[in-house]
């Protein structure tokens, strides 16, 4: 009796199942590798931002302002450019040609995070990163908070240099991550690298209430409602939105009032760049009090160990 060659049906099914498992395992590994690569790219971008600030500070003895005249004039002019941190950093990010333009500003790769699910296909001047308003400007006397309408029009704001940050560069957050486009289901806001300080469209975070009498920052973190902010409480954690939803009906809907919030990407803790060029993800359990101390460069208070 001649023996039959080939596989039986059961053998074929076993082989197919094994191949399916291998493909699934490879897909998971590829996805994780891609996420790790995107995460590394994001952190490298944020390190570049801090490096650009430090280099600008070395040239001009002050950090770029949240809004104001700074740096050198454009070619053929004698007037310094009035703009914000991200625009003033362009010459230090190999983007001097973009800086010299008066209109028509476009996409800057280092301002985009591949982990940002909202970064548009046609980005224009969008950015996935925001600057700490408390580092790049000073508290305006008579105002309740750093971020205010007056700040967007003032060109003579004093601000820190690297040498005059009282709490030290390594203990002060300079930049954080935030959705390029935030939608709460009813309205959209966007971070633009050409934008002025604003509760809705400026590329900043850290706007917060101050005590009227002592002008000392409150330990409680303002969440940002209107122009005065409301306190989330000193113990509230985390004081940023964790991968917020773009649906207005979700409990974690993206907060459209962006004066205070930063956002985390891909379910991680919010990524922050410190003034010493180190980059890290904040803990999910960091309290409002610790966060307030990390973003306030001159409060003279040490941050907690919970970040």
N, C-alpha and C positions, 0 to 999 in steps of 0.2 A: 504494500500500500504506500503510494507516494505522499510524502509529507507536504502540506500546504505552506507556501511562503507568504510573507507579509504580516501585518499587524491585525490583531483582533479589534473589534469595536471598543472593547473595554480598554485595551492598551492605547488606542488612539485617544480616547477620552482622557486617560491619565496624562498623556503627553500634552494634550491641549490645556489641561488644567494647570500643569506645571509651567507651561509657557505663559499662561495668563497671570500666574502668581509672579513670575519673573518680570513681566512687563509692568505689573502694578508696582512692584518694588522699585524698579528702575525709575518709573514716573515719580514716585514719592521722593526718591533720592535726587532726581533732577530738580523737582520743585523746591526742595530744601536748599540745594546748592544755589539755585537762582535767587532765593530769598536771602541767603547769606551774602551772596555777591552784591545784591541790591542794598543790603544793610551796610556793607562795607563801603559801597559807593556813597551812600548818604552820609556816613560818618566822615569820609574823606572830604566831601563837599563842605561840611560844617567846619572841619579843621581849616580848610582853605579860607572860609569866611573870617575866622578869627585871625588867621595869619595876615590876611589883607588889612584888617583893622589895626593890627600891631605895626605893620609896615607903614600905613598911613599915619599912625601916631608918631612913628619915628621921624617922618618927614615934616609933620606940621605941629608936633608937640601937643596934640589933642586928638582924641578919637573923632571920627566923623559924627556930626550931630544928627539927632532924630529928624530935624528939619532946620536948614539954615545954609548960609553961604560958607563955603569951605574949599580948601585945596587951591589949585591953580586955575586961572581962567581958561576958557576954550581958546584955541588958536584964532588970532585976529581980534580978540576982545581983551578988555582990561578988567572986566567984572567977574568975580568968582561965581560959580554956579550955585544957585539955591536949590537944594533938594534934600533927600534923606539919606540914611546910612547906606542902603543897598546901591543907590545910584552913585554916591561918592566913592564906593569901593570898586567900581568898574575899572578904573585905571590900574588897580592893584590885582586884578583878576584877568589880566591880559585882554581887557575889553576897552582900551582907550578910544578906539574908533567909535564904539557905541556911545561912550561918554561924550564925545565931541559932537554927536548929533543933537540937534535941537528938537527934532520930531522923528517919528518912524522907528522908535525903539522896539526891539524884538527879543525873541527867546535867548536866554542865557543858560547854557547847560548846567553850570554849577549851581544855579538857583532852583533846579528841579530834582525832586526825589522820585526814583522809580517805585518806591513803596507808597507814594501818595496816590490813592485811588481816584482822586478828583483832578489830577493834573490834566488839562485839556489837550486834545490832539493838536489844536492850533493855539499854542500857549500865549502868544503875545508877550506881555510883561509879567506874567504870573510867576510866583515864587512859592515853594513849599516850606520856606524857612522864614522866621520872623525874629526881629531884634528886640532885646529887652529895653523897653523905653526908659527904664530907670538908670541904665548905664549910659545911654546916648543922649540924655537930656537931664536937666535938673528940675526940681520941683518949682513950679511957678507960684510965687507968693500970692496969697489971696485965693488960690484955687483949691478945690477939694481933692484933686488927684493929679497925677503926672499928665495923663492924656487929657487934653482939653482943646476947645476950638482955638483958644489964644495961641497954643503951641504951634499950630499948623501955619500961622502967619508970621510968627516971630522969627526974625533972622539973626538976632543977637543973643540967643540963648547961650549961657555958659554951660560947659559940660566937662566930663572927666578926661584926664589923660591917663595912660597906663600907670604912671608914677603916683597918681593922686587917688587911686581907688582905695579907700580906707580899709576895706575888709580883705583885700588881697585878690589877685586875679584867679587863683585856684579855688576860691570860695564864692565866686560871683558868676552867675549864668549870663552869657552874652547873647546866645542864639538858641532857639528852640524850633521844633517842627510844628507845622500847622497846615491843615488842608489848604491847597491853593484856592479851591472854590468851596464855600460852605453853603449848604442849602438846608433850610429847615422845613421844606415842603411848600413854603409860601413865598420865600424870597431868596435870592442868591447874593452872596458877597464874595469878593475876590481879593487876594493879596497881590498887589502890584509893586514891583521894585521901584517904580517911579512915584509911588503913593506917599502922601503926607500922613502924619499921625491922625488916626480916625478910629472911632469905635467900630466901623464897618469895613473899611477898605484898606487901611494902612497896614504895612507889613511889620506890625509891632505886637508885643504882648507885655503884660506887667503893669498896665494902668491900674492904679489903686487909690483908695481913699486915704487921707491923712487926717491926723488930729488937728483941729483948728487952732488950738492954743500953742502946742509945742512943735508943730510941723514934723512930728515923728511918725513914721509909717505904722499903721495899725498892724497888729499881729494877725488879725483875721484877714483872709483873702477876699477881696471884693470880686464877685462873679461878673459884674458888668451889666447894669440895666440903665439905659439912658445915659446921663452924664455924671451920675454920682456913684453908681455901683451899689451893690448890696452885699453884705458880708456872708460868706459861706461858713464862717466860724473858724476859730484858730485850730480846731482839731479835725476839720474836714479833710478827707483824703479820698482819692488823690485830687489836687487842685488843678487838674487838667482833664480834658475829655479823652477817654480811651476809645480809640477807633470809632468816633461818633457816627451815628446813622445819618443818611441824607434824606430820611423820611421824616416828615413833620409829626407823624403819629407815634414815632418810637420814643421810648422813655429816655434814650440816649441820643436824641436828635441833635445834630450839629448846632451849636449855639451861634446864632447870627450876630449877636452883640459881641464882637471880637476884642474889645478893649483889654480883656484880662486873659482869656483862655489861650492855651496852646493845645495841640492835639497829638495823640500818639498814633503811630502807623502800625498796621499788621498785627494788632493785639499786643504790641510791646509797650513798655513804659515810654513816656515821652522822651525823645532824644534831645539832649542839650549839649551845647558847646560852652565850656568854661573859658575864662579869660586867659588861662595858661595854655590853651590849645588842646586840652584834653576833652574827649567826647565820651559821653556815657548815657545810658538809659536810666531815667529816674525810676525809683521803686513805685509800685502801685500803692504802697502804704505810706508814702511821704505825706506828712501832715501840712496843713495850710501854714502853720507857724514856721516850720522848717523851710518851706518853699518861699515864704515871704522874706526870710533872712537870706536865702540864696539869690534872690533877684534884687535885693536892696543893697547896693554897694557900700553905703555909709552908715548903716545902723549900729555898727560896732558890736553886733551880737553873733555868737558862733552858731552855725547851723547844727541841727540835731544829727543823730547818727542814722536816721530813718530814711535817708535818701539814696 
